[in-house]
Amino acid sequence: MEDPQDRREGSRVPVFVQTAFPEQPELDNWRQMTEEEARLVYEMTLRNELSGGTPVVREFEARWREWTGLKYAMTLMNGSSALYAAYFGLGVGPGDEVICPTYTWICTIAPAVMLGARPVFAESDPETLQLDPEDVRRRITPRTSAIVAVHLWGNVCDMDALMEVSRETGIPVLEDCSHAHGAKWDGKIVGSVGHVGVWSLQGSKAVSAGEGGVLATNDAEIFERACLVSQVNRIGGLDLQTQRYAELQPLGLGMKLRAHPLGIGIALVQLGKLEELNRRRRQYVEAVEAGLREIPAFRPVRVYPKAERGGFYAFPVIYDPSEVGGLPTLEMVARLRQLGLNVSSSPYGLLHRLKIFAEGFDVFTRNRGPLCGDYPGYLEGDFPVTEDVHRRLIFLPMLSDPVPGAVDKIVGILRAAADLGSPHP
Ligand SMILES: Cc1ncc(COP(=O)(O)O)c(C=O)c1O
């Protein structure tokens, strides 16, 4: 049978659906979706496994529990709904504050806002790009009800420091692992270190369901509350662990954020390939980073000693304009692109600069909600450390199965671009 992917332009099989980072498909042989995923979806459709806690959904959740070592796992529509269920599980609600890095995707924090909580942004470590635990500590108030550790771009937060803050204050830590499937802290899969872990399975993620999400935890209360707010009438496989909310079942709170089983079928196959994907991506990233040792204009992002990267959602490097006669980042990006390397500046802006968070917004109308009233808003300059490094990030293509010579080509272009110096006097 002809493979429909081979009919695509130039018959070069596309690699990842890439929403956040530059594509360079001619340098990559990885095929994100294969016959295996298609076959399972075909079989599930014929078995009419299309709704609820089907056997494949249950198998996926069991595999996720096994893989993370966590007691409870549930699938949801997407990472955003998994975050919503996690915040609800933690009891985040009106009047609360949630501390989150200003450098993350808006969906990390939006679900907390929808529950009535106010975002409190924090700085990131300029070398690792991860949430700065000391800045978190400074921003804690009696209203703080959660700290969100986002393992940004596949790197890992300093979980020892964040869990220390949590122990001292009693504030729980939610890990957003959407970029970092399979990353580890001190040998433990991220998502299993804090109080609850959340993963997006959206199409560009290392484990893709097309659209999907997972929540996992060891905490029965978080799990049960997440069930109540997301799994109305789910048949099979999601049993409450205590009697606390038994009388509300099976309808829970009547909210339905359940995953589509076909997407979870795809993710089940994808999970089986994650180790291989991570191994290949790690090898590629480390090879390029080794090449950067002799190009001071581009510095690899630092990794904490106890961290092992995973997922590798994107490949940022830190640009130092002073090494290239002050050439601004955007001009360096243009130069690299001209030389044939598909790079970009940061695909995400900083949340405190978005209008909604900078100026506030009447979320629930009639001047109610967390972003109006005494909401202070944010200004440019409020997060000088993160703002400075954010302006200097350059994202290289993330390759999963580089064609021979790809690393040399990429390092060669980076060196050539740095050696050209500044065109400005
Ligand atoms: C860090 C982070 N958190 C949450 C999400 C939300 O996931 P989803 O798109 O599956 O809703 C994303 C999506 O890209 C993300 O990058």
PDBQT file of the ligand as one rigid body, heavy atoms in Angstrom, charges set to zero:
ROOT
HETATM    1  C1  LIG A 501       4.561  24.798  29.060  1.00  0.00    +0.000 C 
HETATM    2  C2  LIG A 501       3.212  24.459  28.524  1.00  0.00    +0.000 A 
HETATM    3  N1  LIG A 501       2.200  24.286  29.396  1.00  0.00    +0.000 NA
HETATM    4  C3  LIG A 501       0.959  23.984  28.974  1.00  0.00    +0.000 A 
HETATM    5  C4  LIG A 501       0.664  23.832  27.638  1.00  0.00    +0.000 A 
HETATM    6  C5  LIG A 501      -0.742  23.564  27.228  1.00  0.00    +0.000 C 
HETATM    7  O1  LIG A 501      -0.877  22.355  26.594  1.00  0.00    +0.000 OA
HETATM    8  P1  LIG A 501      -2.028  22.130  25.510  1.00  0.00    +0.000 P 
HETATM    9  O2  LIG A 501      -1.640  22.884  24.280  1.00  0.00    +0.000 OA
HETATM   10  O3  LIG A 501      -1.997  20.642  25.293  1.00  0.00    +0.000 OA
HETATM   11  O4  LIG A 501      -3.298  22.590  26.100  1.00  0.00    +0.000 OA
HETATM   12  C6  LIG A 501       1.690  23.987  26.691  1.00  0.00    +0.000 A 
HETATM   13  C7  LIG A 501       1.408  23.820  25.253  1.00  0.00    +0.000 C 
HETATM   14  O5  LIG A 501       2.252  24.013  24.410  1.00  0.00    +0.000 OA
HETATM   15  C8  LIG A 501       2.980  24.324  27.145  1.00  0.00    +0.000 A 
HETATM   16  O6  LIG A 501       3.984  24.524  26.279  1.00  0.00    +0.000 OA
ENDROOT
TORSDOF 0
